[in-house]
């Protein structure tokens, strides 16, 4: 397993110091590449997620910025970031990153392999161009089918159907130019097969069991009450069912529960402004080094997704929830792979319909039956550390890249 001496260009919108979601995984992918001996150039944006605002430390930097980070060379462009990401503003956001990254790619003179991350599909388009110029191999990794996600979350309403027909055609042409395309769940592999006949690879998101560890975690200051603490930590966006959360929260016996929402995103401020229940508390995202303390301090986790959203993404936050050794209450599509994982793991309760009474009864059962709740948490952590551990997943991926480059 060696990529020694190989030149790899990695293209993705999100990267360190972003330490949640895609930014975290992309950074750890590159760390695996450099550990295997590769020379890695990363073409990325200025950090902005999940706050949808350029990070304070980068606001006064020039539009084009080069950095070194853990053995990789970073080429950044200060992309346009909308405070309220509407459909049109998201398109401008994508075009801005694409334009700046096109010029950054011209600064890279050697490439044996080009790896790109979707979203954005524009990253994979840039990768195809870069690979052609350098006669390099191309690997596309899909964290989310962004066009499918936009359709299912309602962003294609109005007169946008023709635009999406064009976008899906463009997506297919881009995927067909890659040597290999990977994605993060088996159901997403099935969707991928309907879009391209190129070789595919199952590359799930992972968890570092030492980074979310209930044995070493301390009580987090956000979760110090004596009530049963129900936590959501992550992006507050379009795919979550916040109306169901509101109905569920009102039905819970408030004297027994605190609901803690830690995050940022397109819907965060709206949710905060429209929620006036005393036992619901909002906090900004915590630093990555506090994540274990935060997750492990909860009594249970919740993740309420719109039930019409099917497998456009396998939520990475679920892995941290399971690793915290606490049960999870999840709402989602009946055919979701998340449902399969939760049932195999005995990780909690998966709802396929937005039934408030069922959800409340489940929480009351966990609150009143501590032994059962503890067992669910143990089963969840055991499963996620056996099937989604960081090192074997990334080691196997590097082996695949080595085979591709040797072919």
Beta strands, then each sheet from edge to edge (+ up, - down):
strand 1: 7-11
strand 2: 39-45
strand 3: 64-69
strand 4: 72-77
strand 5: 113-118
strand 6: 137-142
strand 7: 180-183
strand 8: 199-202
strand 9: 228-235
strand 10: 257-264
strand 11: 280-283
strand 12: 300-304
strand 13: 327-331
strand 14: 348-351
sheet 1: 3+ 4- 2- 1- 5- 6- 7- 8-
sheet 2: 11+ 10+ 9+ 12+ 13+ 14+
end
